[in-house]
Amino acid sequence: LSRIHRDRVIEIKFDHPETIKFKGEKHDFEELMGNLLDNAFKWAQGKIVVTVTQASPRQDAGDLLLLIVEDDGPGLAEEMRLEALKRGKRLDESKPGSGLGLSIVTELIDIYGGEIKLGDSHLGGLRVDVILPKA
């Protein structure tokens, strides 16, 4: 992504313990992360923070991980967040893309019985919380 967005100077911070592993296909996780980071790169002003941690347990699930991707971009109004997750939905034509990224993420999360939530980042932009099964 640094090569794709080489015209932009974006600081990326990763905070993840080596002990937390995704319980699923490596390709699926790479696809999910690639789409989330590509989206963050498009909108960030200068900073992206990725955090992986243990998620609070749910009654219907085993061990879970929480993946958080935050940026310091303009964010997304609360009323637009559900629309952003729909396939082919582009809320802003000023950036390149097909509108498929977040819908692909949502489909992968659904396959693994996870959850996604869009919110406000403490950096000022968008915060994406993803809960997935932990190995």
DSSP file with accessible surface (Angstrom, degrees, kcal/mol):
  #  RESIDUE AA STRUCTURE BP1 BP2  ACC     N-H-->O    O-->H-N    N-H-->O    O-->H-N    TCO  KAPPA ALPHA  PHI   PSI    X-CA   Y-CA   Z-CA
    1    1 A L     >        0   0   65      0, 0.0     4,-2.6     0, 0.0     5,-0.0   0.000 360.0 360.0 360.0 -30.7    0.0    0.0    0.0
    2    2 A S  T  4  +     0   0   85      1,-0.2     6,-0.2     2,-0.2     8,-0.0   0.873 360.0  45.9 -62.6 -34.9    2.9    2.3    0.6
    3    3 A R  T >4 S+     0   0  209      1,-0.2     3,-1.2     2,-0.2    -1,-0.2   0.894 111.9  49.8 -73.1 -41.1    3.8    1.9   -3.1
    4    4 A I  T 34 S+     0   0  119      1,-0.3     3,-0.2     2,-0.1    -2,-0.2   0.904 121.9  34.4 -62.9 -40.1    0.3    2.4   -4.3
    5    5 A H  T >< S+     0   0   20     -4,-2.6     3,-2.3     1,-0.2    -1,-0.3  -0.137  77.5 135.7-106.9  37.5   -0.1    5.6   -2.2
    6    6 A R  T <   +     0   0  198     -3,-1.2    -1,-0.2     1,-0.3    -2,-0.1   0.688  63.2  67.2 -63.8 -17.6    3.6    6.7   -2.6
    7    7 A D  T 3  S+     0   0  135     -3,-0.2     2,-0.4    -4,-0.1    -1,-0.3   0.533  96.1  68.5 -79.8  -2.7    2.5   10.2   -3.3
    8    8 A R  S <  S-     0   0   65     -3,-2.3     2,-0.8    -6,-0.2    38,-0.1  -0.910  74.7-139.2-119.3 143.3    1.2   10.5    0.3
    9    9 A V        +     0   0  139     -2,-0.4     2,-0.5    36,-0.2    -3,-0.1  -0.874  34.5 168.2-101.4 104.5    3.2   10.6    3.5
   10   10 A I        -     0   0   25     -2,-0.8     2,-0.5    -5,-0.1    37,-0.2  -0.979  27.4-145.4-122.4 125.4    1.2    8.5    6.0
   11   11 A E  E     -a   47   0A 115     35,-2.9    37,-2.7    -2,-0.5     2,-0.5  -0.760  18.0-163.1 -86.6 129.5    2.6    7.3    9.3
   12   12 A I  E     -a   48   0A  50     -2,-0.5     2,-0.5    35,-0.2    37,-0.2  -0.969   5.7-168.3-118.4 128.7    1.3    3.8   10.2
   13   13 A K  E     -a   49   0A 109     35,-2.5    37,-3.2    -2,-0.5     2,-0.5  -0.960   3.4-163.0-115.9 128.4    1.5    2.5   13.8
   14   14 A F  E     -a   50   0A 105     -2,-0.5     2,-0.5    35,-0.2    37,-0.2  -0.954   7.5-177.7-110.9 128.8    0.8   -1.2   14.5
   15   15 A D  E     +a   51   0A  84     35,-2.9    37,-2.6    -2,-0.5    -2,-0.0  -0.926  28.1 135.0-125.8 100.4    0.0   -2.4   18.0
   16   16 A H        -     0   0   85     -2,-0.5     2,-0.2    35,-0.2    37,-0.1  -0.960  49.3-128.6-150.9 130.5   -0.4   -6.1   18.1
   17   17 A P    >   -     0   0   55      0, 0.0     3,-1.2     0, 0.0    -2,-0.0  -0.565  21.6-132.3 -74.9 141.4    0.8   -8.9   20.4
   18   18 A E  T 3  S+     0   0  134      1,-0.2     0, 0.0    -2,-0.2     0, 0.0   0.706 100.7  68.4 -64.9 -18.1    2.4  -11.8   18.6
   19   19 A T  T 3  S+     0   0  121      2,-0.0     2,-0.6     0, 0.0    -1,-0.2   0.684  79.2  86.5 -79.9 -17.5    0.3  -14.2   20.6
   20   20 A I    <   +     0   0   24     -3,-1.2     2,-0.3    32,-0.1    45,-0.0  -0.756  58.5 178.2 -89.9 123.0   -3.0  -13.3   19.0
   21   21 A K        -     0   0  115     -2,-0.6   114,-3.0   114,-0.4     2,-0.3  -0.939  30.1-114.8-125.1 146.7   -3.7  -15.2   15.8
   22   22 A F  B     -E  134   0B  34     -2,-0.3     2,-1.3   112,-0.2   112,-0.2  -0.602  20.1-138.0 -78.8 134.5   -6.7  -15.3   13.5
   23   23 A K  S    S+     0   0  135    110,-2.1     2,-0.3    -2,-0.3    -1,-0.1  -0.685  73.5  55.5 -94.3  82.1   -8.6  -18.5   13.3
   24   24 A G  S    S-     0   0   38     -2,-1.3     2,-0.2     0, 0.0    -2,-0.1  -0.978  96.8 -34.9 178.5-171.5   -9.2  -18.7    9.6
   25   25 A E     >  -     0   0  128     -2,-0.3     4,-1.9     1,-0.1     3,-0.2  -0.501  42.6-138.0 -73.7 134.8   -7.6  -18.6    6.2
   26   26 A K  H  > S+     0   0  155     -2,-0.2     4,-2.6     1,-0.2     5,-0.2   0.899 104.9  55.1 -57.0 -43.6   -4.5  -16.4    5.8
   27   27 A H  H  > S+     0   0  115      1,-0.2     4,-2.3     2,-0.2    -1,-0.2   0.888 106.0  51.6 -59.4 -40.8   -5.8  -15.2    2.4
   28   28 A D  H  > S+     0   0   36      2,-0.2     4,-2.5    -3,-0.2    -1,-0.2   0.914 110.9  47.2 -64.1 -42.5   -9.1  -14.1    3.9
   29   29 A F  H  X S+     0   0   56     -4,-1.9     4,-3.0     1,-0.2     5,-0.3   0.915 111.7  50.6 -66.5 -40.5   -7.3  -12.1    6.6
   30   30 A E  H  X S+     0   0  102     -4,-2.6     4,-2.7     2,-0.2    -2,-0.2   0.897 111.5  48.5 -62.9 -40.3   -5.0  -10.5    4.0
   31   31 A E  H  X S+     0   0   73     -4,-2.3     4,-2.2    -5,-0.2    -2,-0.2   0.932 113.4  47.1 -63.5 -46.2   -8.0   -9.5    1.9
   32   32 A L  H  X S+     0   0    4     -4,-2.5     4,-2.3     2,-0.2    -2,-0.2   0.959 116.6  42.7 -61.0 -51.5   -9.8   -8.1    4.9
   33   33 A M  H  X S+     0   0   23     -4,-3.0     4,-3.0     1,-0.2     5,-0.3   0.896 111.5  55.6 -64.4 -41.0   -6.7   -6.1    6.1
   34   34 A G  H  X S+     0   0   31     -4,-2.7     4,-2.4    -5,-0.3    -1,-0.2   0.924 110.7  44.2 -59.0 -44.0   -5.8   -5.0    2.6
   35   35 A N  H  X S+     0   0   31     -4,-2.2     4,-2.1     2,-0.2    -1,-0.2   0.907 114.8  48.3 -69.0 -41.5   -9.3   -3.5    2.0
   36   36 A L  H  X S+     0   0    3     -4,-2.3     4,-2.2    -5,-0.2    -2,-0.2   0.930 115.8  43.8 -64.6 -43.9   -9.4   -1.8    5.5
   37   37 A L  H  X S+     0   0   21     -4,-3.0     4,-3.0     2,-0.2    -2,-0.2   0.884 110.8  54.3 -70.5 -37.0   -5.9   -0.3    5.1
   38   38 A D  H  X S+     0   0   39     -4,-2.4     4,-2.1    -5,-0.3    -1,-0.2   0.934 110.4  47.6 -60.7 -43.3   -6.5    0.8    1.5
   39   39 A N  H  X S+     0   0   35     -4,-2.1     4,-1.4     2,-0.2    -2,-0.2   0.932 112.4  48.7 -62.4 -45.3   -9.6    2.6    2.7
   40   40 A A  H  X S+     0   0    2     -4,-2.2     4,-2.7     1,-0.2     3,-0.3   0.915 110.0  52.4 -62.7 -42.1   -7.6    4.2    5.6
   41   41 A F  H  < S+     0   0    7     -4,-3.0    -1,-0.2     1,-0.2    -2,-0.2   0.887 106.5  54.3 -60.2 -40.2   -4.8    5.3    3.2
   42   42 A K  H  < S+     0   0   34     -4,-2.1    -1,-0.2    -5,-0.2    -2,-0.2   0.856 121.2  28.0 -62.4 -35.9   -7.3    7.0    0.9
   43   43 A W  H  < S+     0   0   58     -4,-1.4    -2,-0.2    -3,-0.3    -1,-0.2   0.678  91.4 108.6-105.4 -19.3   -8.8    9.1    3.6
   44   44 A A     <  -     0   0    0     -4,-2.7    29,-0.1    -5,-0.2     4,-0.1  -0.273  52.2-154.6 -62.9 144.2   -6.0    9.6    6.2
   45   45 A Q  S    S-     0   0  133      2,-0.2   -36,-0.2   -37,-0.0    -1,-0.1   0.820  80.9 -41.1 -82.0 -37.1   -4.4   13.0    6.4
   46   46 A G  S    S+     0   0   24      1,-0.3   -35,-2.9   -35,-0.1     2,-0.4   0.378 117.1  63.4-170.9  -3.2   -1.2   11.7    7.8
   47   47 A K  E     +a   11   0A  67    -37,-0.2    25,-1.4    -7,-0.1     2,-0.4  -0.994  39.9 178.4-146.7 137.9   -1.8    8.9   10.4
   48   48 A I  E     -aB  12  71A   0    -37,-2.7   -35,-2.5    -2,-0.4     2,-0.4  -0.997  10.8-164.4-130.9 136.8   -3.2    5.4   10.6
   49   49 A V  E     -aB  13  70A  12     21,-2.3    21,-2.7    -2,-0.4     2,-0.5  -0.991   1.5-168.9-124.2 127.7   -3.3    3.2   13.8
   50   50 A V  E     -aB  14  69A   4    -37,-3.2   -35,-2.9    -2,-0.4     2,-0.4  -0.973   9.1-177.7-116.2 125.2   -3.9   -0.5   13.7
   51   51 A T  E     -aB  15  68A  27     17,-2.7    17,-3.2    -2,-0.5     2,-0.4  -0.979   9.9-171.1-125.7 134.4   -4.6   -2.3   17.0
   52   52 A V  E     + B   0  67A  22    -37,-2.6     2,-0.3    -2,-0.4    15,-0.2  -0.995  23.5 147.8-122.8 131.1   -5.2   -6.0   17.6
   53   53 A T  E     - B   0  66A  59     13,-2.3    13,-3.3    -2,-0.4     2,-0.3  -0.919  52.9 -73.2-150.2 173.0   -6.2   -7.2   21.0
   54   54 A Q  E     - B   0  65A  86     -2,-0.3    11,-0.2    11,-0.2     2,-0.2  -0.569  50.6-138.7 -71.2 133.7   -8.3   -9.8   22.8
   55   55 A A        -     0   0    6      9,-2.1     9,-0.4    -2,-0.3     3,-0.1  -0.612  25.9 -93.9 -92.4 156.8  -12.0   -9.1   22.4
   56   56 A S        -     0   0  102     -2,-0.2    -1,-0.1     1,-0.1     9,-0.0  -0.470  53.7-105.1 -64.9 135.9  -14.6   -9.4   25.2
   57   57 A P        -     0   0  110      0, 0.0     2,-0.3     0, 0.0    -1,-0.1  -0.284  28.1-147.6 -67.5 148.8  -16.1  -12.9   25.0
   58   58 A R    >   -     0   0   56      4,-0.5     3,-1.4     3,-0.2    -3,-0.0  -0.865  21.7-121.9-108.1 154.2  -19.6  -13.5   23.6
   59   59 A Q  T 3  S+     0   0  209     -2,-0.3    -1,-0.1     1,-0.3     0, 0.0   0.852 111.7  47.0 -63.1 -33.6  -21.9  -16.2   24.9
   60   60 A D  T 3  S+     0   0  131      2,-0.0     2,-0.3    -3,-0.0    -1,-0.3   0.289 110.2  59.1 -94.7  10.9  -22.2  -17.8   21.4
   61   61 A A    <   -     0   0   32     -3,-1.4    -3,-0.2     1,-0.1     3,-0.1  -0.935  67.7-132.2-139.8 160.9  -18.5  -17.7   20.5
   62   62 A G  S    S-     0   0   55     -2,-0.3    -4,-0.5     1,-0.3    -1,-0.1   0.225  72.2 -20.7 -83.8-146.3  -15.1  -18.9   21.5
   63   63 A D  S    S-     0   0  100     71,-0.2    71,-2.9    -6,-0.1     2,-0.3  -0.374  71.5-164.5 -65.9 139.1  -12.0  -16.8   21.8
   64   64 A L  E     - C   0 133A   5     -9,-0.4    -9,-2.1    69,-0.3     2,-0.4  -0.893  13.3-147.4-127.2 152.8  -12.2  -13.6   19.8
   65   65 A L  E     -BC  54 132A   4     67,-3.2    67,-2.2    -2,-0.3     2,-0.5  -0.903  10.9-143.2-116.8 150.5   -9.8  -10.9   18.6
   66   66 A L  E     -BC  53 131A  32    -13,-3.3   -13,-2.3    -2,-0.4     2,-0.5  -0.970  13.0-168.1-113.6 121.5  -10.6   -7.3   18.1
   67   67 A L  E     -BC  52 130A   0     63,-3.1    63,-2.8    -2,-0.5     2,-0.5  -0.953   5.7-171.4-109.5 125.3   -9.0   -5.5   15.2
   68   68 A I  E     -BC  51 129A  13    -17,-3.2   -17,-2.7    -2,-0.5     2,-0.5  -0.980   7.4-174.3-122.1 127.1   -9.2   -1.7   15.1
   69   69 A V  E     +BC  50 128A   4     59,-2.2    59,-2.6    -2,-0.5     2,-0.3  -0.989  13.5 176.1-120.3 121.7   -8.2    0.4   12.2
   70   70 A E  E     -BC  49 127A   8    -21,-2.7   -21,-2.3    -2,-0.5     2,-0.3  -0.934   7.4-176.0-125.6 149.4   -8.3    4.2   12.7
   71   71 A D  E     -B   48   0A   6     55,-1.6    54,-1.4    -2,-0.3    52,-0.2  -0.899  32.2-127.5-137.4 168.5   -7.3    7.2   10.6
   72   72 A D  S    S+     0   0   41    -25,-1.4   -24,-0.1    -2,-0.3   -28,-0.1   0.004  70.6 115.7-104.4  27.1   -7.1   10.9   11.0
   73   73 A G  S    S-     0   0    7    -26,-0.2   -29,-0.2    53,-0.1   -30,-0.1   0.141  88.3 -71.3 -79.1-159.2   -9.1   11.7    7.9
   74   74 A P        -     0   0   90      0, 0.0    51,-0.1     0, 0.0   -30,-0.1   0.625  67.7-144.5 -75.9 -12.4  -12.5   13.4    7.7
   75   75 A G        -     0   0   26    -32,-0.1     2,-0.4    51,-0.1    51,-0.2  -0.244  18.5 -83.8  77.2-170.6  -14.4   10.5    9.2
   76   76 A L        -     0   0   39     49,-0.2     5,-0.1    43,-0.2    -1,-0.1  -0.989  37.0-112.4-142.4 126.1  -17.9    9.4    8.2
   77   77 A A    >>  -     0   0   46     -2,-0.4     3,-1.9     1,-0.1     4,-0.7  -0.249  29.9-118.2 -58.2 144.1  -21.2   10.8    9.5
   78   78 A E  G >4 S+     0   0  148      1,-0.3     3,-1.1     2,-0.2     4,-0.5   0.874 113.0  56.2 -53.9 -40.4  -23.2    8.3   11.6
   79   79 A E  G 34 S+     0   0  151      1,-0.2     4,-0.3     2,-0.1    -1,-0.3   0.675 107.8  50.1 -70.3 -13.0  -26.1    8.2    9.2
   80   80 A M  G <> S+     0   0   68     -3,-1.9     4,-1.9     1,-0.1    -1,-0.2   0.551  86.0  87.4 -98.5  -9.2  -23.8    7.2    6.3
   81   81 A R  H <X S+     0   0   32     -3,-1.1     4,-0.8    -4,-0.7    -2,-0.1   0.892  88.5  46.3 -65.7 -42.7  -22.0    4.3    8.0
   82   82 A L  H >4 S+     0   0  136     -4,-0.5     3,-0.8     1,-0.2     4,-0.4   0.898 111.7  53.5 -66.6 -37.0  -24.5    1.5    7.2
   83   83 A E  H >4 S+     0   0   55     -4,-0.3     3,-1.4     1,-0.2    -1,-0.2   0.874 101.0  60.9 -61.7 -37.9  -24.6    2.7    3.5
   84   84 A A  H 3< S+     0   0   13     -4,-1.9    -1,-0.2     1,-0.3    18,-0.2   0.760  99.6  56.2 -63.8 -23.8  -20.8    2.5    3.4
   85   85 A L  T << S+     0   0   31     -4,-0.8    -1,-0.3    -3,-0.8     2,-0.2   0.558  85.3 103.7 -86.4  -7.4  -20.9   -1.2    4.1
   86   86 A K  S X  S-     0   0  107     -3,-1.4     3,-1.8    -4,-0.4    17,-0.3  -0.504  84.8 -94.1 -80.0 145.0  -23.2   -2.0    1.1
   87   87 A R  T 3  S+     0   0  139      1,-0.3    13,-0.2    -2,-0.2    -1,-0.1  -0.301 105.0   0.7 -60.7 129.5  -21.8   -3.6   -2.1
   88   88 A G  T 3  S+     0   0   42     11,-0.9     2,-0.6     1,-0.2    -1,-0.3   0.532  91.8 143.1  73.7   7.2  -20.8   -1.1   -4.7
   89   89 A K    <   -     0   0   90     -3,-1.8     2,-0.6    10,-0.7    -1,-0.2  -0.704  26.8-175.7 -86.8 115.9  -21.8    1.9   -2.6
   90   90 A R        -     0   0   70     -2,-0.6     3,-0.2     1,-0.1    -6,-0.0  -0.964   9.8-177.5-111.7 119.1  -19.5    4.9   -3.1
   91   91 A L  S    S+     0   0   60     -2,-0.6     2,-0.4     1,-0.3    -1,-0.1   0.666  76.4  31.8 -89.0 -17.9  -20.3    7.8   -0.8
   92   92 A D    >   -     0   0   72      3,-0.1     3,-0.7     1,-0.1    -1,-0.3  -0.947  57.8-167.5-144.7 116.9  -17.6   10.1   -2.2
   93   93 A E  T 3  S+     0   0  134     -2,-0.4     4,-0.1     1,-0.2    -1,-0.1   0.437  73.0  89.5 -83.9   2.1  -16.5   10.0   -5.8
   94   94 A S  T 3  S+     0   0   84      2,-0.1    -1,-0.2     0, 0.0     0, 0.0   0.669  83.9  57.4 -76.2 -14.9  -13.4   12.2   -5.1
   95   95 A K  S <  S-     0   0   67     -3,-0.7    -3,-0.1     1,-0.0   -52,-0.0  -0.871  93.9-105.0-113.8 149.5  -11.2    9.2   -4.3
   96   96 A P        +     0   0   98      0, 0.0     2,-0.2     0, 0.0     3,-0.1  -0.319  65.6  96.4 -69.0 154.6  -10.5    6.2   -6.6
   97   97 A G        -     0   0   36      1,-0.1    -7,-0.0    -4,-0.1    -2,-0.0  -0.736  68.9-109.6 146.9 169.9  -12.2    2.9   -6.0
   98   98 A S        -     0   0   74     -2,-0.2    -1,-0.1    -9,-0.0    -8,-0.1   0.512  49.9-115.3-104.8 -11.3  -15.1    0.7   -6.9
   99   99 A G  S    S+     0   0   19     -3,-0.1   -11,-0.9   -12,-0.1   -10,-0.7   0.602  91.9 103.2  83.4  11.0  -17.1    0.9   -3.7
  100  100 A L     >  +     0   0   54    -12,-0.2     4,-2.6   -13,-0.2     5,-0.3   0.665  50.5  86.7 -98.3 -19.4  -16.5   -2.8   -3.0
  101  101 A G  H  > S+     0   0   22      1,-0.2     4,-2.1     2,-0.2     5,-0.1   0.917  94.4  36.8 -52.9 -57.7  -13.8   -2.7   -0.3
  102  102 A L  H  > S+     0   0   19      1,-0.2     4,-2.5   -18,-0.2    -1,-0.2   0.840 115.9  55.0 -70.1 -28.0  -15.9   -2.4    2.8
  103  103 A S  H  > S+     0   0    3    -17,-0.3     4,-2.4    -4,-0.3    -1,-0.2   0.889 107.7  49.7 -71.4 -34.7  -18.6   -4.7    1.4
  104  104 A I  H  X S+     0   0   37     -4,-2.6     4,-2.5     2,-0.2     5,-0.2   0.931 110.9  50.2 -64.1 -44.0  -15.9   -7.4    0.8
  105  105 A V  H  X S+     0   0    0     -4,-2.1     4,-2.6    -5,-0.3    -2,-0.2   0.942 110.6  49.7 -57.4 -47.0  -14.7   -6.9    4.4
  106  106 A T  H  X S+     0   0   26     -4,-2.5     4,-2.4     1,-0.2    -2,-0.2   0.911 110.0  50.3 -61.2 -43.0  -18.3   -7.3    5.6
  107  107 A E  H  X S+     0   0   83     -4,-2.4     4,-2.0     2,-0.2    -1,-0.2   0.917 111.5  47.9 -63.3 -42.5  -18.8  -10.5    3.6
  108  108 A L  H  X S+     0   0   18     -4,-2.5     4,-1.5     2,-0.2    -2,-0.2   0.918 111.3  50.6 -64.6 -41.7  -15.6  -12.0    5.0
  109  109 A I  H  <>S+     0   0    1     -4,-2.6     5,-3.0    -5,-0.2     4,-0.3   0.919 109.3  51.7 -62.1 -41.9  -16.5  -11.1    8.6
  110  110 A D  H ><5S+     0   0  106     -4,-2.4     3,-1.3     1,-0.2    -1,-0.2   0.895 104.1  57.2 -61.4 -40.5  -19.9  -12.7    8.1
  111  111 A I  H 3<5S+     0   0  123     -4,-2.0    -1,-0.2     1,-0.3    -2,-0.2   0.887 111.6  42.4 -57.7 -38.8  -18.3  -15.9    6.9
  112  112 A Y  T 3<5S-     0   0   51     -4,-1.5    -1,-0.3    -3,-0.2    -2,-0.2   0.366 116.6-111.9 -92.8   7.0  -16.4  -16.1   10.1
  113  113 A G  T < 5S+     0   0   43     -3,-1.3    -3,-0.2    -4,-0.3    -2,-0.1   0.789  72.6 137.3  70.9  27.2  -19.3  -15.1   12.3
  114  114 A G      < -     0   0   12     -5,-3.0     2,-0.3    -6,-0.2    18,-0.2  -0.097  45.9-124.3 -94.1-167.2  -17.7  -11.8   13.2
  115  115 A E  E     -D  131   0A  92     16,-1.6    16,-2.6    -3,-0.1     2,-0.4  -0.972  10.8-158.4-139.5 153.2  -18.9   -8.3   13.6
  116  116 A I  E     -D  130   0A  35     -2,-0.3     2,-0.4    14,-0.2    14,-0.2  -0.991   9.4-179.0-133.0 142.0  -18.0   -4.9   12.1
  117  117 A K  E     -D  129   0A 142     12,-2.2    12,-3.0    -2,-0.4     2,-0.4  -0.992  13.8-152.0-141.4 131.3  -18.7   -1.5   13.6
  118  118 A L  E     +D  128   0A  15     -2,-0.4     2,-0.2    10,-0.2    10,-0.2  -0.875  34.1 140.9-101.5 137.0  -17.9    1.9   12.1
  119  119 A G  E     -D  127   0A  12      8,-2.9     8,-2.4    -2,-0.4     2,-0.4  -0.781  50.9 -58.1-152.2-164.4  -17.4    4.8   14.5
  120  120 A D  E     -D  126   0A 120     -2,-0.2     2,-0.2     6,-0.2     6,-0.2  -0.780  45.1-139.0 -93.9 132.4  -15.4    7.9   15.4
  121  121 A S    >   -     0   0   10      4,-2.7     3,-1.7    -2,-0.4     6,-0.1  -0.610  16.2-129.5 -86.0 147.2  -11.6    7.6   15.8
  122  122 A H  T 3  S+     0   0  144      1,-0.3    -1,-0.1    -2,-0.2   -50,-0.1   0.660 111.2  66.0 -67.7 -12.1   -9.9    9.5   18.6
  123  123 A L  T 3  S-     0   0   42    -52,-0.2    -1,-0.3     3,-0.1     3,-0.1   0.552 123.5-105.0 -81.8 -11.6   -7.6   10.6   15.7
  124  124 A G  S <  S+     0   0   53     -3,-1.7   -52,-0.2     1,-0.3    -2,-0.1   0.202  92.3  73.7 109.5 -16.2  -10.5   12.5   14.2
  125  125 A G  S    S-     0   0    0    -54,-1.4    -4,-2.7     1,-0.2    -1,-0.3   0.087  92.3 -37.3-104.7-141.6  -11.4   10.2   11.3
  126  126 A L  E     - D   0 120A  11     -6,-0.2   -55,-1.6   -51,-0.2     2,-0.4  -0.611  42.9-159.1 -90.1 144.1  -13.0    6.8   11.0
  127  127 A R  E     -CD  70 119A  73     -8,-2.4    -8,-2.9    -2,-0.3     2,-0.5  -0.993   5.0-165.3-120.5 127.7  -12.6    3.9   13.4
  128  128 A V  E     -CD  69 118A   6    -59,-2.6   -59,-2.2    -2,-0.4     2,-0.5  -0.972   2.6-166.0-114.9 119.3  -13.4    0.4   12.1
  129  129 A D  E     -CD  68 117A  29    -12,-3.0   -12,-2.2    -2,-0.5     2,-0.4  -0.929   6.8-175.5-104.8 127.6  -13.8   -2.3   14.8
  130  130 A V  E     -CD  67 116A   0    -63,-2.8   -63,-3.1    -2,-0.5     2,-0.5  -0.992   9.8-160.9-124.9 127.4  -13.8   -5.9   13.6
  131  131 A I  E     +CD  66 115A  35    -16,-2.6   -16,-1.6    -2,-0.4   -65,-0.2  -0.932  22.1 164.7-108.3 128.1  -14.4   -8.9   15.8
  132  132 A L  E     -C   65   0A   1    -67,-2.2   -67,-3.2    -2,-0.5   -77,-0.2  -0.926  43.3 -83.5-135.8 161.6  -13.1  -12.2   14.5
  133  133 A P  E     -C   64   0A  26      0, 0.0  -110,-2.1     0, 0.0     2,-0.4  -0.403  42.8-139.6 -67.4 142.3  -12.5  -15.7   15.9
  134  134 A K  B      E   22   0B  42    -71,-2.9  -112,-0.2  -112,-0.2   -71,-0.2  -0.848 360.0 360.0-104.8 139.7   -9.1  -16.1   17.6
  135  135 A A              0   0   80   -114,-3.0  -114,-0.4    -2,-0.4  -112,-0.1  -0.399 360.0 360.0 -75.4 360.0   -7.0  -19.2   17.1
